[in-house]
Amino acid sequence: MARTTGSDGEKTEAAIRDAALDLISRLGFEAMSMRQLASQVGVQPAALYRYFPTKEELLFALMREHMENLIVSWGEARPVEGTIEEKPAGRLAAFVENHIRFHLARRNSTHVSNLELRSLSEKRLKRILDLRSQYEGELRSILTDGQRDRVFQIDDVSLTAMAIIQMITGVIVWFRPELRLSEDEVAANYHTMTMRLVGAVM
């Protein structure tokens, strides 16, 4: 069977990304060395630099991928325009559920994205913050529409959006599949709490 061109390189890059997320989430970006990373992947340290010229470039790539995938995930989960689910309450429910499921499936990536902003240079930090603003803008739009339609009782849309994001991202800190709540139950409970937070008129 003919080998797909570039397939080995793609597998190696994916292995580097996965190992880096594991190490950074456990040790922190500054404490992780490229030598440790190379050892975990099973390559020579010099090989890493063919994929990521600098350690910061690797971190930036991981954080950018996380945010871009999150935006794509929401685009796929967003209710279809013109349906009952597309109204503010339905969109908010879909946003909360998608956000929770996305982050529970990507614990290491979420930890890295939340804790290592300080390790980025100014230009790269701005790019990640722009992606965050784009994503969080979707939530602010939902809340604004609900406020306009008087189905949400909100005084400050931006503050409420920040509170919701912090609440639903924080699930990864404590959730464990073996504990009393399943992922479905967590999503359902957080939906109820979010609706109470926005004063939803049900």
Buried (B, 14 or more C-beta within 10 A) or exposed (E): EEEEEEEEEEEBBEBBBBBBBBBBBEEBBEEBEBEBBBBBBEBEBEEBBEBBEEBBEBBBBBBBBBBEEBBEBBEEBBBEEEEEEBBBBBBBBBBBBBBBBBBBEBBBBBBBBBEBBEBBEEEBBEBBEEBBEEBBEBBBBBBBBBBEEEBBEBEEBEEBBBBBBEBBBEBBEEBEEEEEBEBEEBBBEBBEEBBEBBBBEE
